[in-house]
Amino acid sequence: MQVVRRSFDAIVIGGGIHGASVALYLAFHGLDVALLERDRLGGHASGVNAGSIHHIPRIHLELPLAEAALSSWARIEQLLEDDCGFRQVGYLKVIESDDEMPDAERSMARARRYSGIPEILLDRQALADLQPGLDATAVGGIFAPTCGYASPARTMRALRRRLDGVGAVVLETSEVRRISRQHHTWICETGDKNWCAPILVNCAGAWGVSVAGLVGEHVELCPVALMMTVCGRVKPLLNTVVGLHGRRLSMKQPQNGTILIGGGYQGDVLPATRDTRLNGDRLAYNLALARKTLPALSSAAVVRMWAGIEGITPDHAPYIGSSLIHEGLWHCFGFSTHGFYLGPITGRLLAEAIVKQEVPELLRPFALDRGASAAASSRAVDGVVRENQDEQAK
Ligand SMILES: Cc1cc2nc3c(=O)[nH]c(=O)nc-3n(C[C@H](O)[C@H](O)[C@H](O)COP(=O)(O)OP(=O)(O)OC[C@H]3O[C@@H](n4cnc5c(N)ncnc54)[C@H](O)[C@@H]3O)c2cc1C
């Protein structure tokens, strides 16, 4: 068999939002880049997620990066020549009872301590003024006006156009099956082709661990299947993205009038086929919670449900940084349910780190050796599953 060999300055493995963003910024720095994607660009989590552009105060490691991410979305049209469906409509977390108030205040204090992301505490009246039609028993809310949502599919299409525009080579149906190294050059094998470069970036999402394993680097990650529901078009009901402070829910109404419902409820991952199986009970719970929160939703018909595969790390923060055992290898995966909104900013900062050989301050908390012990890891990964079950017991 004749093996075709092509050389680049950098190879990025994985065509999700992170691989596409870092490839784009590397190309902006003048590097000749190849992006190798096993299936199709945006075919996994990055193309099928809920599109919320929203920080998670409980992951305080991430808050400074989250603040920068929100600013990068406000400029997304300049970067991608497409607004990517980004709407800065804010993000509201409804507080269901007075008992939740102390925790809501703690969560706001945490967000303030680690970032300048504005959040406003709403009382019952302010809540009703901001978002009419909510369950009348709700007592208040936390509103983050600089958050919002974007369209994942549109964002991935815009990234593809920009990558083509800057001359990056994007190869779909190109699974990296073997990685070797000759002197300072990485060689990625995809069937009868070898792709070579001195810089290799692992952006393989929930499969980041397998790609790291190809070069003997071991990290922990738990793949999960996150489920979504979409209801058919209804009259305008939602002014903002709506979630709950104490329970898992997110609801948004894009301009086409449909209602997108999520919250991190899990189905099953079928590893052999990279497919997922939906869990009907959990979807029903998620839908019931949405209808309780916004009673007018009861008349909206469900039109589709699906799941996408995401990788969760032990401490729910991503791995971003250089390999601990190889030079010229960088990792960027494990975004633990909140990687869509971090895509553009992480791509910019990681490309800068690679080119300047110095990791910017905002990425330093995500180094691979940040030190979760194996025991703590398994507890945390377990916790993801437990959280999901506890949620449904409420
Ligand atoms: C249903 C759902 C809802 C979500 N909602 C939100 C949300 O509202 N807001 C938010 O910020 N985040 C959300 N997320 C999380 C977010 O989608 C992910 O964190 C983010 O998309 C991860 O991007 P990625 O580029 O790291 O991974 P992916 O998008 O999974 O891309 C990784 C790519 O690597 C490829 N790959 C793997 N192995 C190889 C190989 N050997 N060779 C070549 N290619 C390979 C895969 O085919 C895949 O396309 C959600 C996720 C899901 C599933």
The ligand as a Gaussian input file, in Angstrom:
#p B3LYP/6-31G(d) Opt

LIG

0 1
 C      -26.690000      17.668000      24.739000
 C      -25.585000      18.583000      25.175000
 C      -25.894000      19.844000      25.655000
 C      -24.869000      20.729000      26.002000
 N      -25.179000      22.008000      26.329000
 C      -24.192000      22.940000      26.472000
 C      -24.501000      24.309000      26.631000
 O      -25.654000      24.692000      26.634000
 N      -23.466000      25.199000      26.766000
 C      -22.162000      24.798000      26.758000
 O      -21.268000      25.639000      26.903000
 N      -21.835000      23.492000      26.582000
 C      -22.819000      22.560000      26.424000
 N      -22.508000      21.243000      26.235000
 C      -21.105000      20.841000      26.268000
 C      -20.410000      21.181000      24.953000
 O      -21.186000      20.789000      23.860000
 C      -19.046000      20.477000      24.916000
 O      -18.326000      20.746000      26.097000
 C      -18.198000      20.945000      23.757000
 O      -18.940000      20.920000      22.565000
 C      -16.979000      20.055000      23.633000
 O      -16.316000      20.401000      22.448000
 P      -15.077000      19.560000      21.954000
 O      -14.579000      20.219000      20.744000
 O      -14.136000      19.399000      23.120000
 O      -15.660000      18.074000      21.702000
 P      -16.544000      17.458000      20.511000
 O      -17.526000      18.404000      19.988000
 O      -17.034000      16.146000      21.019000
 O      -15.479000      17.210000      19.377000
 C      -14.477000      16.229000      19.506000
 C      -14.289000      15.620000      18.130000
 O      -13.150000      14.756000      18.154000
 C      -13.375000      13.749000      17.197000
 N      -12.452000      12.631000      17.447000
 C      -12.418000      11.803000      18.505000
 N      -11.441000      10.902000      18.380000
 C      -10.835000      11.163000      17.195000
 C       -9.756000      10.557000      16.490000
 N       -9.093000       9.500000      16.984000
 N       -9.405000      11.061000      15.279000
 C      -10.047000      12.158000      14.743000
 N      -11.083000      12.746000      15.386000
 C      -11.471000      12.263000      16.596000
 C      -14.829000      13.384000      17.411000
 O      -15.376000      12.719000      16.292000
 C      -15.460000      14.751000      17.697000
 O      -16.073000      15.308000      16.550000
 C      -23.509000      20.310000      25.935000
 C      -23.195000      19.023000      25.477000
 C      -24.214000      18.167000      25.085000
 C      -23.854000      16.800000      24.577000

